[in-house]
Amino acid sequence: MSSYVIAASDALAAAARDLTGIAEAIKRAAAAAAPSTTAIVAAAGDEVSAAIANLMGNYAQEFQTLTAQTTLFHTEFARALSTAGAAYAAAEAANASPLRTLLQHVESLGVLAPIERLIRRPLFGSGATGPTQLSTLLGTATNEAGLGGAMNYGATEALAAAPTNEVTSVRAGLSFLRIPIGPTSFFGLPVGFEIPAPALWYFPTLADGSVNATGTIYLQHGFGSIGWFYEPLAVELAQQTNSVVVVPTVPSVPLPFGAWIRGLEMQQGVGSLFLGDQTALNVSAHHAGYQGTLPTDFVLAGHSAGGGLATIAGGHYLANLGASTNHLQGVVMFDGVARNSAAFAAAVANLQAASTPLYAVVAPPQQFNMFGATTNQLVSLYPGQFVGVEIVGGSHVDAMLSDNRLVGFAAQLLTGFSPPGATEAVYTLASGWINDMYAGAGPANPIFGVYGPTGGYLPPGGQLITLGQATGIILP
C-alpha cells in the first residue's frame, strides 16, 4: 500500500518551539503548587484530620511525580519533533532541484500556459512568485492577463486585409456563466434551473487599456473537452475580429434534464442567454473583469459537438425572438457534429428564414466528425450555396491545436495528425467570415472573408484554394 506524506518543515519547527514553551509552563505551575500541596498541615490534632492531611499530601506527591514524568516525555517529544522537522527540511532541500527541474519541464510543454496567462507570471520558471489567491483565478476582481499581444498569422493568398481595429492585446478573465436549463417536464411537473458553467473570457484591449468591441463571440468546446483547450483560437478571434470571446465549459456526460453538451435543453439554454438584455452574460463578464455592457451583436461558434450546440442555440434564439431585433450575426462551426439531425435541420430553417449565415470549416470525413454526416447535411440544406471550406488532409482537432504541445499531441493521437498550416488556415477563414458578418458582407460581396479562389463564391464550389501552407476545398 502506498503512503503519501506532506510535511511543512517550518510548521514542524514552530510546533516544536510551542511545545517547549508549554513544557516550561507546566514546570512553573507544578513548582508553584508544590509547597501548598505536598506539605498540608492537619486541620486539628485528632487522628481523622491527620489522616486526611496525609492522604492529600500523598496525592500531591503523586501529582509531582506524574508532572516530572510528563515533562520528561514532553521534552523528548519536542526534541523528536524538532529533529523530524530538520530531517524533512534537509530532504526537501535535497529534492528541490530535481523537482523544480521536472516542474519546469512540464511548464515548458505548455500544460500550465492558460493558468500562467491568467495570473500574469510563470508558476515555476524565472519570475515565479508566491502562491496566488483563489479569488484572483476565479475573477472576483479584475483579471488582466497580458497575453503578449495577439497571435498574428500571415494572410492567405485570397484574403483581404483584416479590419483596422487598433486592438493591441487581449485581456483574459475567469468567472461562472449561469446557463438556464428548462423548463422541462419531470413526472408531469415543469422543472427549470441553471448550470453554473466555468467561463473563460477574452477581451480585445486597445493601447489605452479600454475595450471597444464590435460584438461578442460565444465559443463552445467539443465533446469531452474543456474551454481552455481553445485559448489560442479564442485569442485569435478576439484580436482579429475585435470581439469579446466567451468560452464556457459544460458537461460532456449525459445529465438529467438535458443538462449536457448534446442535450437539447442545454442547447436551447445557450440560445436563451442572448434574449432580452443578456443579463447572465453581462454579470459573468463583469466578474471576469469587464467594465460596461457587452455589445448586443453576437456570433455563435463551436467545435465538434459544440458546433452542433451553436447552430441549434442560434435556431432557438431566433424562434423565441418575437418582435425584438435580431442581433445574431452568424454561426461558425469548426468541424461541427450534430447527432440530433432533426433539431439541426429545424435550426438551419430558422437561420435561413432570418438570412443569418452559417459557415463551417471542416476536416475530411473521419470517425470523430461522424464520417462527415453533419457536413453532408449542411450541404444538402444549402443547395448551390456557400457553406464552408474543407481543409485538405485536415484533422478533426485543427481548431484546438496550439503551442500546447502535450494537449495537441494527445488530441492528434486520437484523431489523426494535422497538416502544416491547417490550424492557421482555420483561424484565417473564421476571422474573415466573422468580420464579414459584422460588416454585412458575405460570399457574394466579400470584404475580409474567403469564399472562393478570388474571394467570392462561384457555384457549384469544389475549387481548391491556397491558405498559407494548407489547401482548402470550397464546399459543396
C-alpha positions as CSV (number, residue, x, y, z in Angstrom):
1,M,0.0,0.0,0.0
2,S,1.4,3.4,-0.9
3,S,1.7,6.1,1.7
4,Y,1.7,9.8,0.8
5,V,3.1,12.3,3.5
6,I,3.2,16.0,3.2
7,A,5.3,17.9,5.8
8,A,5.9,21.6,6.2
9,S,9.3,21.8,8.0
10,D,8.7,25.4,9.1
11,A,5.5,24.4,10.7
12,L,7.2,21.5,12.5
13,A,9.9,23.8,13.9
14,A,7.3,26.3,15.1
15,A,5.3,23.4,16.7
16,A,8.4,22.2,18.5
17,R,9.1,25.7,19.9
18,D,5.5,25.9,21.1
19,L,5.8,22.5,22.8
20,T,8.9,23.6,24.6
21,G,7.1,26.7,25.8
22,I,4.3,24.5,27.1
23,A,6.7,22.3,28.9
24,E,8.2,25.3,30.7
25,A,4.8,26.5,31.7
26,I,4.0,23.0,33.2
27,K,7.2,23.1,35.2
28,R,6.5,26.5,36.6
29,A,2.9,25.6,37.5
30,A,4.0,22.4,39.3
31,A,6.7,24.2,41.2
32,A,4.3,26.9,42.3
33,A,1.8,24.3,43.5
34,A,4.3,22.1,45.4
35,P,4.6,23.9,48.7
36,S,0.9,24.2,49.3
37,T,0.0,20.7,48.2
38,T,2.8,18.5,49.5
39,A,3.1,19.9,53.0
40,I,-0.5,20.1,54.1
41,V,-1.0,20.9,57.8
42,A,-3.7,18.8,59.6
43,A,-6.8,20.9,60.4
44,A,-6.8,19.6,64.1
45,G,-4.9,17.3,66.4
46,D,-7.3,14.3,66.0
47,E,-6.5,11.2,64.0
48,V,-9.1,11.9,61.3
49,S,-7.6,15.3,60.4
50,A,-4.1,13.8,60.4
51,A,-5.2,11.0,58.0
52,I,-6.9,13.5,55.6
53,A,-3.8,15.7,55.5
54,N,-1.6,12.7,54.9
55,L,-3.9,11.4,52.1
56,M,-3.9,14.8,50.3
57,G,-0.2,15.1,50.7
58,N,0.3,11.6,49.1
59,Y,-1.9,12.7,46.2
60,A,0.2,15.9,45.8
61,Q,3.4,13.8,45.8
62,E,2.0,11.5,43.1
63,F,1.0,14.6,41.1
64,Q,4.5,15.9,41.3
65,T,5.9,12.5,40.2
66,L,3.5,12.4,37.2
67,T,4.3,16.0,36.4
68,A,8.0,15.1,36.3
69,Q,7.3,12.2,34.0
70,T,5.1,14.3,31.8
71,T,7.7,17.0,31.5
72,L,10.3,14.4,30.5
73,F,8.0,12.9,27.9
74,H,7.1,16.3,26.7
75,T,10.8,17.3,26.3
76,E,11.6,14.1,24.4
77,F,8.6,14.6,22.1
78,A,9.5,18.2,21.4
79,R,13.1,17.1,20.6
80,A,11.9,14.4,18.3
81,L,9.5,16.8,16.5
82,S,12.3,19.3,16.1
83,T,14.7,16.6,14.7
84,A,12.0,15.4,12.3
85,G,11.4,18.9,11.1
86,A,15.2,19.3,10.4
87,A,15.2,16.0,8.6
88,Y,12.2,17.0,6.4
89,A,13.9,20.3,5.6
90,A,17.1,18.5,4.6
91,A,15.2,16.1,2.4
92,E,13.2,18.9,0.9
93,A,16.4,20.9,0.1
94,A,17.9,17.8,-1.5
95,N,14.9,17.1,-3.7
96,A,14.1,20.7,-4.5
97,S,16.4,21.0,-7.5
98,P,15.3,17.8,-9.4
99,L,11.6,18.5,-8.5
100,R,11.8,22.1,-9.8
101,T,13.6,20.8,-13.0
102,L,10.7,18.4,-13.5
103,L,8.1,21.1,-13.0
104,Q,9.8,23.5,-15.3
105,H,9.9,20.8,-17.9
106,V,6.2,20.3,-17.5
107,E,5.8,24.0,-17.8
108,S,7.8,24.1,-21.0
109,L,5.3,21.8,-22.6
110,G,2.7,24.5,-22.3
111,V,0.4,22.5,-20.0
112,L,0.3,25.3,-17.5
113,A,0.1,28.2,-20.0
114,P,-3.6,29.1,-19.5
115,I,-3.2,29.4,-15.8
116,E,0.1,31.4,-16.1
117,R,-1.6,33.8,-18.6
118,L,-4.4,34.4,-16.2
119,I,-2.1,35.2,-13.3
120,R,0.5,37.0,-15.4
121,R,3.5,35.1,-14.2
122,P,5.2,31.7,-14.6
123,L,4.4,29.2,-11.9
124,F,7.9,27.6,-11.6
125,G,10.2,29.2,-14.1
126,S,12.0,32.6,-13.9
127,G,9.8,35.2,-12.5
128,A,7.6,32.9,-10.4
129,T,6.4,34.3,-7.1
130,G,4.4,33.0,-4.2
131,P,1.0,31.4,-4.3
132,T,-1.9,33.2,-5.9
133,Q,-5.1,33.8,-4.1
134,L,-8.1,31.7,-5.4
135,S,-10.1,34.9,-5.8
136,T,-7.7,36.0,-8.5
137,L,-8.2,32.9,-10.5
138,L,-12.0,33.0,-10.1
139,G,-12.2,36.5,-11.4
140,T,-13.8,38.1,-8.3
141,A,-11.6,41.0,-9.0
142,T,-10.3,42.3,-12.4
143,N,-8.0,39.7,-14.0
144,E,-5.7,41.3,-16.6
145,A,-3.7,38.6,-18.2
146,G,-1.3,40.2,-20.6
147,L,-1.2,37.6,-23.3
148,G,1.8,39.3,-25.0
149,G,-0.4,40.8,-27.7
150,A,-2.4,38.9,-30.3
151,M,-1.3,35.9,-32.3
152,N,-0.8,37.1,-35.8
153,Y,-0.7,34.9,-38.8
154,G,0.2,35.6,-42.4
155,A,-2.7,36.5,-44.7
156,T,-3.8,33.9,-47.3
157,E,-3.4,34.5,-51.0
158,A,-7.1,35.1,-51.4
159,L,-7.7,37.1,-48.2
160,A,-8.2,40.8,-48.0
161,A,-6.6,42.7,-45.1
162,A,-8.2,42.4,-41.7
163,P,-10.1,45.5,-40.5
164,T,-8.0,48.0,-38.6
165,N,-9.4,47.7,-35.1
166,E,-6.4,49.0,-33.1
167,V,-6.5,46.0,-30.7
168,T,-3.1,45.7,-29.1
169,S,-3.6,42.9,-26.7
170,V,-6.1,40.5,-25.2
171,R,-7.1,40.5,-21.6
172,A,-8.4,37.3,-20.0
173,G,-10.7,36.6,-17.1
174,L,-12.4,33.7,-15.5
175,S,-15.9,33.6,-13.9
176,F,-19.1,31.5,-13.9
177,L,-21.8,31.8,-16.5
178,R,-25.3,30.7,-15.4
179,I,-26.9,28.8,-18.3
180,P,-30.7,28.3,-18.0
181,I,-32.0,24.7,-18.4
182,G,-35.7,24.2,-18.9
183,P,-38.4,24.4,-18.0
184,T,-38.6,20.7,-18.8
185,S,-41.0,18.1,-17.6
186,F,-40.4,15.9,-14.6
187,F,-43.3,13.5,-13.7
188,G,-45.5,16.0,-15.4
189,L,-44.2,18.9,-13.5
190,P,-42.2,21.8,-15.1
191,V,-38.6,21.9,-13.9
192,G,-36.2,24.8,-14.5
193,F,-32.7,25.5,-13.1
194,E,-29.4,27.0,-14.1
195,I,-26.0,25.4,-14.7
196,P,-23.0,27.5,-13.4
197,A,-20.5,26.9,-16.2
198,P,-16.9,28.0,-15.6
199,A,-16.3,30.5,-18.4
200,L,-13.0,32.0,-19.8
201,W,-13.5,35.5,-21.1
202,Y,-11.2,37.2,-23.6
203,F,-11.4,41.0,-24.0
204,P,-9.8,42.8,-27.0
205,T,-7.9,45.7,-25.5
206,L,-6.8,49.0,-27.1
207,A,-3.5,50.7,-26.3
208,D,-5.1,52.8,-23.6
209,G,-6.4,49.7,-21.8
210,S,-10.0,50.2,-22.8
211,V,-12.3,47.7,-24.7
212,N,-14.5,48.9,-27.5
213,A,-15.6,45.6,-29.0
214,T,-17.7,45.2,-32.2
215,G,-19.5,42.1,-30.9
216,T,-19.5,39.0,-28.7
217,I,-18.5,35.5,-29.7
218,Y,-19.8,32.5,-27.8
219,L,-17.3,29.7,-28.5
220,Q,-18.3,26.2,-27.4
221,H,-15.8,23.4,-26.9
222,G,-16.3,19.9,-28.3
223,F,-17.4,16.7,-26.6
224,G,-15.0,15.5,-23.9
225,S,-13.1,18.7,-23.9
226,I,-12.8,21.9,-21.8
227,G,-12.8,25.6,-22.5
228,W,-9.1,26.4,-22.0
229,F,-8.0,24.0,-24.8
230,Y,-9.4,26.6,-27.2
231,E,-7.5,29.6,-25.8
232,P,-5.3,30.2,-28.9
233,L,-8.5,30.2,-31.1
234,A,-10.3,32.5,-28.7
235,V,-7.4,34.9,-28.5
236,E,-7.1,35.0,-32.3
237,L,-10.8,35.6,-32.8
238,A,-10.8,38.4,-30.1
239,Q,-7.8,40.1,-31.7
240,Q,-8.7,39.7,-35.4
241,T,-12.4,40.5,-35.1
242,N,-12.4,42.9,-32.1
243,S,-14.8,40.6,-30.3
244,V,-15.3,39.8,-26.7
245,V,-15.0,36.0,-26.7
246,V,-16.5,33.7,-24.0
247,V,-15.6,30.0,-23.8
248,P,-17.8,28.2,-21.2
249,T,-17.1,24.6,-20.1
250,V,-20.3,22.5,-19.9
251,P,-20.7,18.8,-19.0
252,S,-19.9,16.2,-21.6
253,V,-21.5,13.4,-19.7
254,P,-25.3,12.8,-20.1
255,L,-27.0,14.5,-17.2
256,P,-30.7,14.6,-16.3
257,F,-33.0,17.2,-18.0
258,G,-30.6,17.5,-21.0
259,A,-28.0,19.5,-18.9
260,W,-25.0,18.5,-21.1
261,I,-23.4,19.4,-24.4
262,R,-25.6,17.3,-26.6
263,G,-28.8,17.9,-24.6
264,L,-31.4,19.9,-26.4
265,E,-32.3,21.8,-23.2
266,M,-28.6,22.9,-22.8
267,Q,-28.5,24.0,-26.5
268,Q,-31.7,25.9,-26.1
269,G,-30.4,27.4,-22.8
270,V,-27.4,28.8,-24.6
271,G,-29.6,30.5,-27.1
272,S,-31.7,32.0,-24.3
273,L,-28.6,33.7,-22.9
274,F,-28.9,36.3,-25.7
275,L,-32.6,37.1,-25.4
276,G,-33.5,40.3,-23.8
277,D,-30.8,42.3,-22.1
278,Q,-28.3,39.4,-21.8
279,T,-28.2,39.7,-18.0
280,A,-26.4,36.4,-17.3
281,L,-23.7,37.2,-19.9
282,N,-23.1,40.7,-18.6
283,V,-22.9,39.5,-14.9
284,S,-20.4,36.8,-15.9
285,A,-18.3,39.3,-17.9
286,H,-18.3,41.8,-15.1
287,H,-17.0,39.1,-12.6
288,A,-14.3,38.3,-15.1
289,G,-13.1,41.9,-15.1
290,Y,-15.1,43.6,-17.9
291,Q,-16.4,47.1,-17.3
292,G,-19.5,48.3,-19.0
293,T,-22.1,46.4,-21.1
294,L,-21.4,43.8,-23.7
295,P,-22.0,44.5,-27.3
296,T,-25.5,43.3,-28.3
297,D,-24.4,41.9,-31.7
298,F,-23.0,38.4,-31.3
299,V,-21.8,35.3,-33.2
300,L,-22.2,31.7,-32.1
301,A,-19.4,29.3,-32.8
302,G,-18.4,25.8,-31.7
303,H,-16.1,22.8,-32.4
304,S,-17.4,19.3,-32.9
305,A,-20.4,18.8,-30.7
306,G,-20.0,22.4,-29.7
307,G,-20.7,23.3,-33.4
308,G,-24.0,21.4,-33.3
309,L,-24.8,23.2,-30.0
310,A,-24.0,26.6,-31.5
311,T,-26.3,26.0,-34.5
312,I,-29.2,24.7,-32.5
313,A,-28.8,27.5,-30.0
314,G,-29.0,30.0,-32.8
315,G,-32.2,28.5,-34.1
316,H,-33.7,28.5,-30.7
317,Y,-32.7,32.2,-30.2
318,L,-34.4,33.2,-33.5
319,A,-37.5,31.1,-32.7
320,N,-38.0,32.9,-29.4
321,L,-37.0,36.4,-30.6
322,G,-40.5,37.6,-31.2
323,A,-40.7,41.3,-32.2
324,S,-37.2,42.0,-30.8
325,T,-34.3,43.0,-33.0
326,N,-32.2,40.1,-34.3
327,H,-28.6,40.6,-33.0
328,L,-27.3,37.2,-34.2
329,Q,-24.8,38.0,-36.9
330,G,-24.0,34.4,-37.8
331,V,-22.9,30.9,-36.8
332,V,-19.5,29.3,-37.4
333,M,-18.9,25.6,-37.0
334,F,-15.4,24.1,-36.6
335,D,-15.9,20.5,-38.0
336,G,-19.3,20.6,-36.3
337,V,-21.2,17.5,-35.3
338,A,-25.0,17.4,-34.6
339,R,-26.3,14.0,-33.6
340,N,-29.8,15.3,-33.5
341,S,-30.3,15.8,-37.2
342,A,-33.9,16.9,-36.9
343,A,-33.1,19.6,-34.4
344,F,-30.2,20.7,-36.6
345,A,-32.4,20.9,-39.7
346,A,-35.0,22.9,-37.7
347,A,-32.3,25.3,-36.5
348,V,-31.0,25.8,-40.0
349,A,-34.5,26.6,-41.3
350,N,-34.8,29.4,-38.7
351,L,-31.4,30.7,-39.7
352,Q,-32.3,30.7,-43.3
353,A,-35.6,32.5,-42.6
354,A,-33.7,35.2,-40.8
355,S,-31.0,35.4,-43.5
356,T,-28.4,34.6,-40.8
357,P,-25.3,33.0,-42.3
358,L,-24.0,29.6,-41.2
359,Y,-20.5,28.6,-42.3
360,A,-18.2,25.6,-41.5
361,V,-14.5,24.9,-41.7
362,V,-14.3,21.1,-41.7
363,A,-12.0,18.1,-41.9
364,P,-12.4,15.2,-44.4
365,P,-14.8,12.5,-43.3
366,Q,-13.5,10.6,-40.3
367,Q,-14.8,8.8,-37.2
368,F,-14.8,11.9,-35.0
369,N,-17.0,14.0,-37.3
370,M,-19.4,11.1,-37.8
371,F,-17.8,10.5,-41.2
372,G,-18.9,13.9,-42.4
373,A,-22.6,13.3,-41.7
374,T,-23.3,16.8,-40.4
375,T,-21.2,18.4,-43.2
376,N,-23.2,16.4,-45.8
377,Q,-26.5,17.5,-44.1
378,L,-25.3,21.1,-44.2
379,V,-24.5,20.9,-47.9
380,S,-27.9,19.4,-48.6
381,L,-29.7,22.2,-46.7
382,Y,-27.9,24.9,-48.7
383,P,-28.1,23.6,-52.3
384,G,-25.9,25.7,-54.7
385,Q,-24.8,28.0,-51.8
386,F,-21.6,28.5,-50.0
387,V,-21.4,26.6,-46.7
388,G,-17.7,26.5,-45.9
389,V,-14.3,25.0,-46.6
390,E,-12.8,21.6,-46.1
391,I,-9.1,21.6,-45.1
392,V,-7.3,19.0,-47.3
393,G,-5.9,16.3,-45.1
394,G,-7.2,18.2,-42.1
395,S,-7.7,16.7,-38.6
396,H,-10.9,16.9,-36.5
397,V,-8.9,18.9,-33.9
398,D,-7.4,21.6,-36.2
399,A,-9.4,24.3,-34.4
400,M,-8.0,23.5,-31.0
401,L,-4.3,22.9,-31.7
402,S,-1.8,25.4,-30.3
403,D,1.6,25.8,-28.8
404,N,0.4,23.4,-26.0
405,R,2.3,20.5,-27.5
406,L,1.2,18.0,-24.9
407,V,-2.6,18.6,-25.5
408,G,-2.1,18.9,-29.2
409,F,-0.1,15.6,-29.5
410,A,-2.7,13.7,-27.3
411,A,-5.6,15.1,-29.4
412,Q,-4.0,14.2,-32.7
413,L,-3.0,10.8,-31.5
414,L,-6.8,10.1,-31.4
415,T,-8.0,12.0,-34.4
416,G,-5.1,12.0,-36.8
417,F,-2.2,14.4,-37.3
418,S,-2.9,17.8,-38.8
419,P,-1.0,19.0,-41.9
420,P,1.2,22.1,-41.7
421,G,-0.7,25.3,-41.6
422,A,-4.1,23.8,-41.1
423,T,-4.8,25.5,-37.7
424,E,-3.6,28.9,-39.1
425,A,-6.0,28.3,-42.1
426,V,-8.9,27.7,-39.7
427,Y,-8.1,31.0,-37.9
428,T,-7.9,32.9,-41.1
429,L,-11.2,31.5,-42.5
430,A,-13.2,32.0,-39.3
431,S,-11.8,35.5,-38.6
432,G,-12.6,36.7,-42.2
433,W,-16.1,35.2,-42.1
434,I,-16.9,36.8,-38.8
435,N,-15.6,40.2,-39.9
436,D,-17.8,40.0,-42.9
437,M,-20.8,39.0,-40.7
438,Y,-20.3,42.3,-38.7
439,A,-19.9,44.3,-41.9
440,G,-23.0,42.8,-43.6
441,A,-20.8,41.2,-46.3
442,G,-20.6,37.6,-47.5
443,P,-20.0,35.1,-50.3
444,A,-21.4,37.4,-53.0
445,N,-19.7,40.6,-51.8
446,P,-16.7,39.6,-49.7
447,I,-14.6,42.2,-47.8
448,F,-12.5,40.1,-45.4
449,G,-13.6,36.5,-45.9
450,V,-12.5,33.7,-48.3
451,Y,-15.4,32.1,-50.2
452,G,-13.6,31.1,-53.4
453,P,-10.3,31.3,-55.3
454,T,-10.8,35.0,-56.0
455,G,-12.6,35.8,-52.7
456,G,-16.3,35.4,-53.8
457,Y,-18.2,32.2,-54.1
458,L,-18.5,30.6,-57.6
459,P,-21.1,27.8,-57.7
460,P,-21.1,24.9,-57.6
461,G,-18.0,25.1,-55.4
462,G,-15.3,22.4,-55.2
463,Q,-12.5,24.7,-56.2
464,L,-9.1,24.4,-54.5
465,I,-7.8,27.5,-52.6
466,T,-4.4,28.2,-51.1
467,L,-4.4,29.0,-47.4
468,G,-0.8,29.7,-46.5
469,Q,0.8,26.3,-46.1
470,A,-2.5,24.5,-46.2
471,T,-5.0,23.9,-49.0
472,G,-8.8,24.0,-48.9
473,I,-11.7,22.8,-50.9
474,I,-14.8,25.1,-51.3
475,L,-17.9,23.3,-50.2
476,P,-20.1,21.9,-51.5
